[in-house]
């Protein structure tokens, strides 16, 4: 399947190679695109040193197939274009299966959606959410967009914000938790704050306090496994419902990916999406009003 990339004003005069390298795609993959002559501009196979012009449209033939089994379930679509698919993930569902012969995950539902739309591309998630975390989940349709999103996440150009309900009240209503996260040798599934762990930084703001709980907005600066859950528990304010880290009183962790904001990797327009908290979180808050 071919994907088109219109040359924007900031790319005029760049070499074709420089343009593709700017997405952060790995050198072996770039080499393959040129070696297999998958890149065209106006129907002509250009050289790496070709300098881009204002009316140029780069086309890349990805020659891919859907790589997850289709699962016939409805997709809650938040945004879509030629390069991105952004959806709302419900609770109790994994982002991807541990084996591509299995079904029942977001990747399988996206595969069914692609099948119906005749999109012959592999399924590429830009980040993950835990099985019971709800909210905004980003998929890239093509390899260039995925590479750029990965780069933007690592350089904090893609802002991801969450809402969570935690136990108790913070002394400081705004703050930053800077505590490295590593493996918990006593529990295979759990992570823990550890001096030998990987750097992990979480910013938080208390939005509202209830009798025993707080509604907190969280922004990730890093993306460690279970980062928000570990950091909230570390501060003594475990997420309600997070039995793995000590926050009982609900059937699942009350954690929701509610906002993303970034500059589109290809079109360069601003993408800003907000998805309100789901019914179970609203219901929990309404039952615990002061």
C-alpha positions as CSV (number, residue, x, y, z in Angstrom):
1,X,0.0,0.0,0.0
2,X,1.3,3.4,-0.9
3,X,1.4,6.4,1.5
4,X,1.8,9.9,0.2
5,X,3.9,12.6,1.9
6,X,3.3,16.2,0.6
7,X,6.5,18.3,0.9
8,X,5.9,21.1,3.4
9,X,7.6,24.5,3.3
10,X,10.2,23.6,5.9
11,X,11.4,20.6,3.8
12,X,11.9,22.5,0.5
13,X,15.5,22.2,-0.5
14,X,16.3,19.3,1.7
15,X,17.6,16.1,0.2
16,X,15.2,13.2,0.0
17,X,17.5,11.2,2.4
18,X,17.6,14.1,4.9
19,X,13.8,14.3,4.8
20,X,13.3,10.6,5.6
21,X,16.1,10.6,8.2
22,X,14.2,13.5,9.9
23,X,11.5,11.1,11.0
24,X,14.0,9.0,13.0
25,X,13.6,5.9,11.0
26,X,16.4,3.4,11.5
27,X,19.2,3.3,8.9
28,X,18.6,-0.4,7.9
29,X,14.9,0.4,7.1
30,X,15.9,3.5,5.1
31,X,18.5,1.5,3.2
32,X,15.8,-1.1,2.4
33,X,13.4,1.6,1.1
34,X,16.0,2.9,-1.3
35,X,17.5,-0.5,-2.2
36,X,14.1,-1.9,-3.1
37,X,13.1,1.2,-4.9
38,X,9.9,1.7,-2.9
39,X,10.1,5.5,-3.0
40,X,8.7,7.6,-5.9
41,X,8.2,11.3,-6.6
42,X,5.7,12.0,-9.4
43,X,6.1,8.4,-10.6
44,X,9.9,8.6,-10.9
45,X,12.3,6.8,-8.6
46,X,14.6,9.6,-7.2
47,X,18.1,9.4,-5.9
48,X,18.9,9.9,-2.2
49,X,20.4,13.3,-3.0
50,X,17.4,14.7,-4.9
51,X,16.4,18.1,-3.5
52,X,12.8,18.5,-2.6
53,X,10.6,21.1,-4.4
54,X,7.4,22.8,-3.4
55,X,5.0,20.7,-5.4
56,X,6.7,17.4,-4.7
57,X,4.7,14.5,-3.2
58,X,6.7,11.6,-1.9
59,X,5.1,8.2,-2.2
60,X,6.4,5.1,-0.3
61,X,5.1,1.6,-1.1
62,X,5.2,-0.2,2.2
63,X,4.3,-3.7,0.8
64,X,2.8,-4.8,4.1
65,X,-0.1,-6.9,5.3
66,X,-2.3,-6.8,8.4
67,X,-0.4,-8.7,11.0
68,X,-3.0,-9.3,13.7
69,X,-6.1,-11.5,13.4
70,X,-9.3,-9.3,12.9
71,X,-11.7,-9.1,15.9
72,X,-15.2,-8.0,15.0
73,X,-15.8,-5.3,17.7
74,X,-16.7,-1.7,17.4
75,X,-13.8,0.8,17.4
76,X,-14.3,4.1,19.3
77,X,-12.6,6.4,16.8
78,X,-11.3,9.8,18.0
79,X,-9.2,10.9,15.0
80,X,-8.1,9.4,11.7
81,X,-6.2,10.5,8.7
82,X,-3.8,8.9,6.2
83,X,-1.1,8.6,8.8
84,X,-2.8,8.3,12.2
85,X,-5.5,6.3,13.9
86,X,-6.4,7.5,17.5
87,X,-8.9,5.6,19.5
88,X,-10.5,5.3,22.9
89,X,-9.5,2.2,24.7
90,X,-12.1,0.6,27.0
91,X,-11.2,-1.2,30.3
92,X,-10.4,-4.9,30.5
93,X,-8.6,-5.1,27.2
94,X,-4.9,-5.4,26.3
95,X,-3.3,-3.3,23.6
96,X,-1.8,-6.3,21.9
97,X,-1.7,-10.1,22.4
98,X,1.3,-12.0,23.5
99,X,1.0,-14.2,20.4
100,X,-0.3,-13.0,17.0
101,X,-2.4,-16.2,16.7
102,X,-4.6,-14.8,19.5
103,X,-7.5,-12.3,19.5
104,X,-9.3,-10.0,21.9
105,X,-7.0,-7.0,22.0
106,X,-7.0,-3.4,20.6
107,X,-4.6,-4.5,17.8
108,X,-7.1,-7.2,16.7
109,X,-10.0,-4.7,16.7
110,X,-7.9,-2.2,14.6
111,X,-7.1,-5.1,12.3
112,X,-10.8,-5.7,11.7
113,X,-11.3,-1.9,11.1
114,X,-8.4,-1.9,8.6
115,X,-9.9,-5.0,6.9
116,X,-13.2,-3.2,6.3
117,X,-11.4,0.0,5.1
118,X,-9.1,-2.1,2.8
119,X,-6.0,-0.7,4.6
120,X,-3.2,-3.2,3.9
121,X,-0.7,-2.1,6.5
122,X,0.6,-3.7,9.7
123,X,-0.8,-2.6,13.0
124,X,1.5,-0.2,14.8
125,X,0.8,1.2,18.3
126,X,2.8,4.2,19.3
127,X,2.5,3.5,23.0
128,X,0.7,1.2,25.4
129,X,-1.9,1.4,28.1
130,X,-2.3,-1.2,30.9
131,X,-5.2,-3.7,30.5
132,X,-7.5,-1.7,32.8
133,X,-6.4,1.8,31.9
134,X,-9.0,3.5,29.7
135,X,-8.6,6.4,27.2
136,X,-6.7,7.7,24.3
137,X,-4.5,5.3,22.4
138,X,-2.4,6.3,19.3
139,X,-1.7,4.0,16.3
140,X,0.5,5.0,13.4
141,X,-0.4,3.7,10.0
142,X,3.0,3.9,8.4
143,X,6.6,3.4,9.5
144,X,7.7,7.0,9.1
145,X,4.9,8.3,11.3
146,X,5.6,5.7,13.9
147,X,9.3,6.5,14.0
148,X,8.5,10.2,14.4
149,X,6.0,9.5,17.2
150,X,8.6,7.4,19.0
151,X,11.1,10.3,18.7
152,X,8.5,12.8,19.9
153,X,7.6,10.7,23.0
154,X,11.3,10.4,23.9
155,X,11.9,14.2,23.5
156,X,8.6,15.1,25.3
157,X,7.1,16.7,22.1
158,X,4.1,14.5,22.5
159,X,2.3,15.4,25.7
160,X,0.2,12.7,27.3
161,X,-2.0,13.6,30.3
162,X,-4.0,11.3,32.5
163,X,-6.7,11.6,35.2
164,X,-6.6,9.3,38.2
165,X,-8.5,8.9,41.4
166,X,-6.1,8.3,44.3
167,X,-6.4,7.6,48.1
168,X,-6.0,10.6,50.4
169,X,-4.9,14.2,50.0
170,X,-1.6,15.5,48.8
171,X,0.2,18.1,51.0
172,X,1.5,19.8,47.8
173,X,-1.3,20.3,45.3
174,X,1.2,20.5,42.4
175,X,4.5,18.6,42.2
176,X,6.9,16.4,40.3
177,X,7.8,12.8,41.3
178,X,11.4,12.1,40.2
179,X,12.0,8.5,41.3
180,X,13.6,5.7,39.1
181,X,11.6,2.6,38.5
182,X,13.0,-0.9,38.4
183,X,11.9,-4.5,38.8
184,X,10.5,-5.9,42.1
185,X,12.4,-9.1,42.7
186,X,9.7,-10.2,45.2
187,X,6.9,-9.9,42.7
188,X,7.2,-10.7,39.0
189,X,4.3,-8.5,37.8
190,X,5.1,-5.5,40.0
191,X,7.5,-2.6,39.5
192,X,9.0,-0.5,42.3
193,X,11.0,2.6,42.9
194,X,14.6,1.6,43.0
195,X,18.0,3.4,43.0
196,X,19.1,1.1,40.2
197,X,16.0,1.5,38.1
198,X,15.5,3.6,35.0
199,X,14.8,7.4,35.3
200,X,11.1,8.1,35.7
201,X,9.5,11.6,36.1
202,X,5.8,12.3,36.7
203,X,4.2,15.7,37.1
204,X,0.9,15.9,39.0
205,X,-1.8,18.5,39.8
206,X,-4.7,17.9,42.3
207,X,-7.9,18.9,40.6
208,X,-10.4,18.2,43.3
209,X,-10.5,16.6,46.8
210,X,-13.2,14.3,48.1
211,X,-13.7,12.9,51.6
212,X,-11.1,10.1,51.2
213,X,-9.9,10.6,47.7
214,X,-8.4,13.1,45.2
215,X,-8.9,13.5,41.5
216,X,-5.4,14.1,40.1
217,X,-4.1,15.2,36.7
218,X,-0.9,13.5,35.7
219,X,1.6,14.2,32.9
220,X,4.3,11.8,32.0
221,X,7.8,13.0,31.1
222,X,9.0,9.4,30.8
223,X,7.2,6.2,29.9
224,X,8.1,3.4,32.3
225,X,5.9,0.4,32.8
226,X,3.2,1.1,35.5
227,X,4.9,4.5,36.0
228,X,1.8,6.4,37.3
229,X,0.7,3.5,39.4
230,X,4.1,3.0,41.0
231,X,4.7,6.8,41.6
232,X,1.3,7.3,43.1
233,X,1.8,4.4,45.5
234,X,5.3,5.7,46.3
235,X,3.9,9.0,47.5
236,X,1.4,7.1,49.7
237,X,-1.5,7.9,47.4
238,X,-2.2,4.6,45.5
239,X,-4.7,4.7,42.7
240,X,-8.1,3.6,43.8
241,X,-8.8,0.0,42.6
242,X,-5.1,-0.8,41.9
243,X,-4.9,-4.0,43.9
244,X,-1.3,-4.6,42.6
245,X,0.0,-1.5,44.3
246,X,-2.4,-1.3,47.4
247,X,-5.3,0.8,46.2
248,X,-8.5,-1.2,46.7
249,X,-12.2,-0.1,46.7
250,X,-12.9,-0.4,43.0
251,X,-12.9,-3.1,40.4
252,X,-10.1,-1.7,38.4
253,X,-7.4,1.1,38.7
254,X,-9.2,4.4,38.3
255,X,-6.7,5.6,35.7
256,X,-7.7,7.2,32.3
257,X,-5.6,8.6,29.4
258,X,-7.6,11.8,28.8
259,X,-5.5,14.2,26.7
260,X,-2.8,14.2,24.0
261,X,-1.3,17.1,22.3
262,X,1.4,17.2,19.6
263,X,2.4,18.5,16.2
264,X,1.4,16.1,13.4
265,X,4.5,14.3,12.1
266,X,3.6,14.8,8.5
267,X,1.0,17.6,8.1
268,X,2.6,19.7,10.9
269,X,-0.9,20.7,12.1
270,X,-1.6,20.7,15.9
271,X,-3.4,17.7,17.2
272,X,-5.2,18.2,20.5
273,X,-7.6,15.5,21.7
274,X,-9.5,15.1,25.0
275,X,-11.5,12.1,26.0
276,X,-13.6,12.5,29.2
277,X,-13.4,10.0,32.0
278,X,-15.6,6.9,31.5
279,X,-18.8,6.1,33.3
280,X,-17.3,4.0,36.1
281,X,-14.9,6.8,37.2
282,X,-17.8,9.3,37.1
283,X,-20.0,7.0,39.1
284,X,-17.2,6.4,41.7
285,X,-16.7,10.2,42.1
286,X,-20.5,10.9,42.4
287,X,-20.8,8.3,45.2
288,X,-17.9,9.8,47.1
289,X,-18.8,13.5,47.0
290,X,-18.1,15.4,50.2
